Amino acid sequence: MRGERERVKEREREREREREREREKEREREREREREREREREREKKKKKKKKKKKKKKKKKKKRERDNFE
């Protein structure tokens, strides 16, 4: 009987270790998702900054009135 209890406890410990590994994997996936969201926010900020830059307007040359010799 004693050996059976020890085996049951060992199986339970192994299950708990497996659950903990799964939780850790999920935490790591969540961290990676958060990093990706942050990268995306940074890309958006850069795009907005680029859009804010104004282009210089070209000055139009004034047409000179020519004297018409008729």
Secondary structure, 3 states (H helix, E strand, C coil): CHHHHHHHHHHHHHHHHHHHHHHHHHHHHHHHHHHHHHHHHHHHHHHHHHHHCCCCCCCCCCCCCCCCCC
